[in-house]
């Protein structure tokens, strides 16, 4: 009974970890709600009026979500500095409330400054956000000079409450967050293997849905790997440990993705295209009833279930003869003599299971420490020796070269500050025409649509989402306000629920977040006795006006067009792709060692930035359907390129320590055409009129054919490298057509 209960708790924990990696959304929601509840409780003891309760609640929310540093020390410093900034901001707003023109001018200067100081990193961003939001709080509650002492007290209590909850009630240190992210990675890896198990049995009617789940699972695993990468520096004791975890996470991610591709190939009549794993909506390949009828299929099903068990088993339960037997059997597939009798494609799947089991063992050692070796088979012992040799070769790596710093109006923060200042000025003027009392909603919307956006298209999409969420939130606000009536503490309780929902859903859907914000405001207006349906309708009007002002400012003042933004990011992705490919092949050809995994992660980050920047082009409401399809196709091709480049980098990293991998100088010649093609496409994207064309030629895979005597020219590992190069070459040539680069066929 206890075992069953523990198993149920473990499954629930794994589901939560997979849905919210690092519990970052849950932590944000609990911290914010806890800070608000504590501030309200303290203020209620002093029997302050509702206006000061509302001010304290909003100030506690701002003091909590504005802090972005990852370590507790810097967080405490920023929170301490934020209090005088908040007090100065609310005082300035209150004192200038009767001087409309001067007050509006100062507000615009404050808005400019709040965006401008983002150049100073997380602390500058937080202090600017606190200054702006607390100025807004004064306008929202209609603060008077006579009520300033009460506001100061409410804000001080709010900041103190935020500190207590952040550092005492809901602490989240970098090592703990990294530990939770590791748990999320394992949970998502297990979910991906479960989907691969479904792929094994999926019939023709279910293959499309299963393939879509496989794409989602692969993308979610990659997302978690990037989140771990961003936390390694703060969450690990030293650089060597960070690089060890980075290596093992990368190994597991690549092995799992490759296993899915091998399974897809085994289910189809031909070798599956890697693009199928990355292009949403791509048709599934034609599949038969099973990859290998009979005993081989049952063995595959059994071994995939065993692999999932190895991933999920907690460290405390990862001992015992039964688990060792599973691990030994799966690792045995890395030896050719242990492969079951089956077709070549199915044997590749068993090899993929063996390589994934090795990656899982390496990940477990890196995350949980040394494991029990008493029941190791010879295959497992060899895998451990390889992992130990790789661990010993890990060093701290080289520091990245500092990026060239932009100056003047080229600096993104300066440009954004000018744009948001102009947009806010327009919003103030227009908002005053709509309402002399609540014009600030237009300014708030204009401010918000500029946060975390870098092009006119991104601002347009964000403005649309905010307006949609606001319209839906107004309807909910009207219903909730009618239900609550004059029950003050019931209203505050619902406010806490809505705030938690707002922070929990914010990273998932900006529309949902705007919905919860607007519904919450309906309750706050009820508490301030200023609620009416016309007030909430006015909020829609002010929101639409603010979004329009932001879009106009972004389009006319120092604009960054979406095309220009995506082209710049595309050029960066192609540059990083060249770096990874050339570096990996050079090392595999006998060249010097390089920090390939860091370079591969830079490629992943650049691709993530490009994916975000293309959202305006791929949004469902875009009228340019052909352009949307092209953008999705290009991003999917680049994700395919990145997968093969990561695989090459991971293989090259193993070269110094892996006994079955040897340098082969012949590989340099195999990659030259691909690199030239990447550079040609990059030059075209950059607008350089080179007149060059993308070249095609003999298939790289043809190099794998045996010689006249029937002797293979390359070993199995080198053959795998050549297959990755072949797929990379095909994907790069595929990029030429949608990007408008001509392709030259080989001359006879």
N, C-alpha and C positions, 0 to 999 in steps of 0.2 A: 504493500500500500504506500509506504514511504517512497519507494523507488518510483512508483507510478506518479505520485505527486511531484517528486523532484523532476521527472521527465517532462511533465506538463509545464512546470515552471520554466524549465530550460527551453522548451519549444516556444513558450510565450516570450521569453527574454530574447530569443533569436529572432522572432518575428519583429519585435519592437526595434531591436538593433538594426535589422535590415531595412526597416521602413524609415528610421531616423538615425543615420550613421553618426556615432559619437554622442547621440542624444542631444545634439546641439539645439534643435527646435524645442524639445521638451525643456531643456535647461533655460532657454530664453523665455519661454512662457512662464515657467514656475518662478524664475527670478523676478520678472516684471509684476506678476500677480502678487507675489509675496511682498515685494517692496511697497506696492500700492496698499495692500491690506494692512501692513504694519503702520504705514504713514496714517491711514485713516483711523486705525485704532488709537494711535497716540494722540492725534488731533481731536478725536472724539472725547478723550479723557478731559481735555481742556475746554470742551463744549464750544468749539468754534462754529461759526455759521456754515451753511452749505456752500457758499461761494468759496470760502477758504478750504473746505474739504475737497472741492473740485480742483482748485489750484494745486493743492498738495498732491492729489492723485495723479494729475497730469505731470507735475514736476518729478514725481517718483518714477513714472514711466520713462520720461526723457532721460533722467539720470541713469537709468538702467540700460536702455537700449543704445545710448550714444557711445558707451565705452566699448572700444573695439580691440584693445591690446589683448594679447594672449596670456601674458604672465601677470600674476597678482600684484607684484610691486608696481609696475607701470600703470596698472589699472587704478591702484590707490592714489597715485600721484595725479592722474588725470581727473579722478573724481574730486580730489581736494581742490584742484585748480578750477574745476567746473563750478563750485559753489559761489565764489566771488564773481565769476562771469555771469552766473544766473541772477545773483542779487543786483548786479549793475544793470543787467538787461531789463529786469522787471522795473527797476527804479526809473530808468530812462524812458521806458514805454509809458509808465504812469505819469511822469512829470510832463511829457510832451503830448498827452492825450488831448488837451484843450487847444493845442497849437497844431492845427491840421497840416498845413503845408510843411512846417518845419519837422513835424513828426513823421510825415511821409518821406521826406528827404533823408532823415536819419535812418528810417527803416530800410530804404534802398541801399544806403551805405553799409548798414549792418549785413544785409543780404549779400552784397558784394564781398565783404570781408569774410563772412562765414564760408563762402565757397573758395575764396582766394587762399585761406589758410590751410586748405586741404593739402597743399604742397608740402606741408610739414608732417605728413604721415597721419597715423591713426589719432595721435593726440590733437593735432590741428583740426582734423575732421570732427572729432568729438566736441571740442570746445566751440567750434563754429556752429555745430548743430544745437548745442545747449543754448548758446546766445540767441539764435533765431527762434527756437521753439519756446523758450521762456518769455521772450518778447511777445510771441503769439498768445501765450497763456494769459498775459495781462490784458490783451485785447479781448480774448474770449470771455473772461469773467467780468469785464468792465471795471477794472481796478480804479480806485480813487486814491488821491494823495493821502487822505486821512486813513486809508486802509493799508498803507505800505508796511507798517510794523507787523501787522497780521500776516501779510503775504511773505515777508521775510522769514517769519517764524515757520510758516507752512512749507516754504521751500527748503529751509534748513532741516526741518524734520524729514522731508522727502529725501534729501540727499543722505542723511544719516540712516534712514530706513533702507535705502538702496545699498549702502555700504554693509549694513548688518546682514542683509539677505545674501548679498554677493559673496562676502567673505566668511560668513558664519553658518547660514542656513542652507544655501545651495552653492557650495564651493565647487569650482571646476578648474583644477590645475592642469597645465599642459600634459603631464604624464598620464593623468586620469583620462583626459579627453582622447589622447592617443591610444590608450588601452581600450576605450570604448570603440574607437574607429577600427582597431584591429578585430575586435569581436564582430563589428558590422561587416568587415571584409570577409571573415570566415562564414558568417551567416549568408551573405550574398553569394559567395562562392558555392555554398551548399545548395542554395536555391537554383543557381545556374546549372549545377550538375543534375538536380532533379528535373529541370526542363530538358536537359540533354537525354535523360532517361525516357521522358515522354516522347522526345523526337525519335528514339529508337523504335517505339511501338506505334507512332502516329500513322494513321492510314491516309489515303489521298484526300479525304474530306476534312481531316483535322490538321494537315501539314501546314497550311497557311497560318492558322492561329498559333500553332506551336512554334513556327519560325519567328513570328512576331514577338512571342514571349522570349525566344532565344536572343533576339536582337536587344530587347529591353534589358534582359538579365546581363548580357555582355556589357551594355552601356552603363548599367548601374554599378557593376563590378569595377569598371574603369573609373567611374566617378569617385568611388570610395578610395581607390588607389591614389588618385590625385589629392583627395582630402588628407590622406595619411602623409603624402609627400609634403604637403604644406605645413604639417605639424611636427615633422621629425626634428627640426632644429631645436625647438623649445621642449619637446617631450622626451628626448633621449639624453642620457648623461654625457655622451661624447660623440664626436663625428664618426668614429668607427662603428659604433652601435647603430647610428642613424643610417649609415651606408649598408650595413648588414640587413637591417629591416627593409630598406629600400630595394635591395637586391632580391630578397626573398618574396616580397610582395610583387615585384615585377615578374619574377619567375612564375609565380602561381597564376597571375593574371594572363600571361602569354600562353602558358600551358593549357589553361582552361579554355581560352578562346580557340586555340589550335585543336583541342579535343572536339569542340563543337563543330568546327569546320570539317574535321575528319569524319565525324558521324554523318554530317550532311552529305559528304562525298560518298560514303558507303551506302546511303539510302538512295542516291541518284544514279542514273545510268552513266553519267560522265562526271569528271572531277568538278566539284562544286566551285562556283566563282566566289572568291572572297567578298566581292561587292554585295553578294546576297545577304551577308551578315550585317551590312552597314547602311543599306539603302532602304528607308521606310517604304513599305508597299511593294517592294520588289517581288515578282512572282517566285513562288517556291519551285525548285527543280522537280521534275517528274520522279516519283518514288514508286517503288514496288511495295510488296506487303511486308518484307523484312529484309535487312541487309544480308543476312546469312541464315537461311532456314535451318532449323534443327538445333543441334547442341551448341554451335557457336553463338547463336542469338541468346540462348539461355545463359551462356557464360558471360556474354557482354552485359546482359541485364544484371546478373549477380555482381559483377565487378564494378559496375557503375554505382550500385547501391552500397557496395563496400567502400568505394572511394568517398561517397557522401558521408558515410559513417566516420571515416578517418578525419574528415574535415570538421564535423560537428562535435565529436567527442570532447568534452571539457578536459582540461589538463589533469584534474583529480581522478578522472575515470579513464584516462588514456593508458592504462596499464593492464596487463593480463595477457594470457596466452592467446585467447581468441582474437584480440585486436592485433597482436603481433603476427598471427597467422595471416590475417587479411592483408596487412601491410607487406609481409614477405611475398605473398602471392602476386600482388599488384606490381611490386618493384621487380619481380622476376621477369616481367614482360619486357624489361629493358634489354634482356639477353635473347638473341634470336632463337636459340634452341628451346626456349620456353613458350614460344608463340603457338597458339592452337592452329590446327589445320583449317585454313579458310582462304578466301580470296585475298589478293594483295591489299585491296581497300580496307577489308575488315582487319587484316593483320596490322595495318597502319593505325586503326582505332585502338587495338590492344597496346601498341607501342605508345600511343598518346596517353592511354590510361597509366602506363608505367611512368612516363615522364611527369604526368600530373601528380602521381603519388609521390614521386621524388620531390617535386616542388612543395607539396603539402608537408612532407616530412621536414624539409628545410625551413619552411615557414613556422612550423611548430617549434623547432629547435630555437629559431631566432626569437620567437615571441615568448615561449614558455621555459626555455632553458634546456639543459641536457635531458635526454630521454633514456628509458630502460633499454639496454642493449643485450640483455641476457638471452633473448630468444631470436636474435638476428640470424637470418639466412646469409649465405655467402653473397647473394645479390644485394641484400640490405646493407651488409657490412661494406661492400664496395661503394654503395651510394653514400654512406656516412663518410667514408674516407674522401670521396670527392667533395662533399659539402665542407668537411673540415679544412681541406686544402684551399677551397675557395674563401672560406672565412679568414684563413691566415693571410690571404693575399689582399684583403681589403685594407685600404688606408683611408686617411681623412680626405683625400682628393684635393683638387686645386680650387682656390677661390675664383669665383666668377669675375670676369673683367667688368668694371663699372660701365654702365650704359651712358651714352652721350646725353647730357642733360640739355633739354630744350630751354630756350629763354624767351622773354618777351611774350608777345601774343601767340607764339607757337606753343607755349607751354599750355597743356590741357586745362590746368586749374585756372589760369588767367583768362583763357578764352571762355570757359564755362562761367566764370565770375562776371565777365562783361555781358554775356548772353542772358544770364539769369537776372542781372540788374536791369537790363533793358526790358526783358519780359515782365518782371515784377512791376516796373514803372507803368507799363501798359495795363497790367492787371489792377493796379491801384486806381488808375483813372477810370477804367471801365467798371471796376467793382464799386466805386463810389456812385456811379450812375445807377447801378442796380440796387444798391443799399448803402446808405451812409453809416449803417450800424455793423454790417457783417461783410464788408468788402474784403476783409482779410482772408476769406476762404479762397478767393481767386488767387491771391498772392501765395497762399500755402500750396495750392495745386501747381502753380507755375514753378515754385521751388522744387516740389517733389518730383516732377517729371524730368528734371535735370539730374537727379541723383542716380549715379551708376549708369548713365547713358553717355554715348560718345558720338552720336550722329543724329541727323534730323529724322531719319526713319525710326530709330529707336525711341526718340521722344514722341513721335506720332503714335506708335504702338502703345507706349506706356500711358499717354494721355487718353487714348481710347479705352484701355483697360480700366483706368481710374474712373472714367465717366460711367462705364457700364457697371462697375461695382458700386458706385455712388447711387445710381438709379435704383438698383436692387436693394441697397441698404436703406434708402429712404422708405421704401415700402415696409421693410422689416422694422424700421424705427417707429413708423406710425403705429404698427400693430403692438410693439412692445410698450411704447409710451401709453397707449390706451389700456393695456393690461396692468401696468404698474400703478398708474394713478399717483397718489400722494404718499406711497410707501417708500420712504427715503432709502432705508437700508436694503430693501428688496431690489431697488434700482441699482444701488451700489454693488450688490451681489451679482446681478446680471451684467453690470459693467465689467466686473472681474472675469466672468466667463467669456465675454466677448473679446476682452483684451488677450486672454490666453489663446483663444481661437485665432485672433489676429496674428500673434507672433508665431504660433505653431504652423500656420498655413502660409506665412509671408514668403518663405523660400520656394514654395510650390506654386503659388498662384497670386499674382498681384491683384487680380480682380477680386478674389476671395478676401484678401486683406482689406481692400477698399470697402467691400461689403460690410465686414465686421466693424471697421472704423466708423462708417456712417450710421450703422445701427446703434453703436455705442453713443454717438453724439446725440441721437434722438433721446436717449435716456438722460444724458447730461443736461440737455435743454429742459427736460422735465424737472430735474433736480433744481435747476436755476429758475424755474417758473417762467421760462421764456419759450416754452414749446408751443408750436402750432404747425399744422400741416403746411402752411405757407412758408414757414421758416425752413422746413426740410426741402420744399420745392425750390426755394431760393438757393439752397446749398447746391442743388443740381445746376442751376443757372450759373452760379459763381464758379463751380467746378469746370463746367464747359468753357466759360470765359477764360479761366486760368490756364487750362490746357491749350486753348487756342492762342493765347498770348505767348506761351512757352514755345509752341510750334512756329509762330511767326518770328519770334526772336531767334530761334535756332536756324530758321531758313534764310533770314536776311542779315543777321549780324555774325560775322566771322563764321560762316556755315561750314560744317563738315558733312558733305553729302554721303549718303549711304554707300554709293558706288565707290567713292574715293576711300572711305573707311575700309570697306571690304577688300578693295584692291591692295591697300597697304598691308592689311593683315594677311591676305593671301600671299603676298610677296614674302612676308616673314615666315609663314608656314613652309613655303618652298625652300627658303634659305635654310631653315632648320632641318628640313627633310634631306637636303644635300649634305649638311654637316653630319647627320646620323649615318646616312648611307655610306658616304665616303669614309668616315671614321671607322665604321664597322668592317667594311670590306678591306680597308688598309690593314687593320689589325689582323683580320683573318688571313691576309696575304703575307703576314710576317712582319708588318710594320710595328712601330712602338705602341705601347699601351696608352689608352686615352680614357677619359671619364665618360664613357658612352651612355650610361644610364641617366646621368644628369642631363646630357644633351638630348636624350630621348624624351625626358620629362619636359624639357623646354619645348620640344616639338608638340607634345600633348597640350601644354599650356597655350601655345600659339594657336593650335587647332581649336581649343575650347573658346578662345577669344573670337576666332573667326565664326564659329558656330553661333555664338551669342549675337555677333554683329549682323548675321544674315537673317535673324528672326523677323525683321520687318519685311524681308523679301519672301520668307516662307510662311508668313502668318496666314491663317485660313481666310481672312477678309481681303487679302490683296487681290486686286482685279487682274494683275498681270500673271496669269496662270502659267504661261510658258516660262516666264522668268523665275517663278517659284520652283517649277520642276527642274530648271537648270541649276538653281542654287542648291537644291537638295541633292542633285546628282553629283555636283562638284564636291560638296562637303563629304558625301558618302565615298567618293573616289579617294579623297584625301585621307579619310579614316582608314580605308583599305591600305593606302600607302604607309600610313603611320603604323598600322599593325605589322606589316612586313618589315619596316625599318626597326621597330622595337624588337622583333624576333631576331633580326640580324645582330642588333646591339647585344641582346642577351646571350646569343651564341658566341659572339666575339669576346664577351666578358669571361666566358668559361675557358677560353683558349689556354691561359697559362697553367690551369690546374686540372683540366678534364683529360683523362688518358685517351679517350677516343676522338678527340678533336686536335687536328694538326694543321698548322699554317700551310696554305697552298697558294703560291705566287700567281698561279693561273687565274685566280679569281679577279685580279685587278682588271684584266682585259674584259671580263664579263660585265662589268658595271660601267664602263666608260660611256657607252651609248646612252644609258639611262641617265647618268649625271648630266651629260650634254643636253638631253631633252628637258630635264628639270630646269636647267639654266636658261634654255631657250624660252620656255613658258614663263619663267620669272621675268625675263627681259621684256617679253610682250606685255605682261601685266603691268610692268613699271612704265610702259609707254615708250620704251626705246625702240626706234624703228630699225631693227637689225636686219630684217628681211630673212632671218634664219627660219628654218623649218624643223619640225620634229621628225626624226628619222626612225624608220622601222627597219628590221633586218631579220636575220635568222633567229629562230627561237632559242633563248638561252637554255631551255629544257633539252634542246637537241644535243647539248654537250654531254648529257647523261647517257646517251646511247653507247653501248659497248663498242670496242674497236673491232677490227676485222676478225680477230681471233675469238671474239665473244667475251673478252675480259673487260669488266667495268673500268672506266677511266677514273672514276672518283669513288671515294668511300661514302657510306650512308650519310654521315653528318655533312660532308661537303655537298652531297646531292641535295640535302635539305636546304642548305644555303642557296644553291642554284635555283631551287624551286621558288624560294622566297624572292630571289632576284628576278625570276621570270614573271611572277605575279606583280611585282613592283613595276617592272618595265611595261607590262600590259596596262596597268592602272595609269601610269604616267602618260602613255600614248593616248589612253582614253580621255585624259584631261584636255587634250589639244582641241578636240572638236567643240565642246561647249564653251571653251575660252577663245575660240576664233583663231587658233593657230593652225596653219596648214601642215599637212603630214606628207612627207616625201617617201615614196616606196623605194625599196632598195633597187639599185641598178643591176641589171643582169650582166 
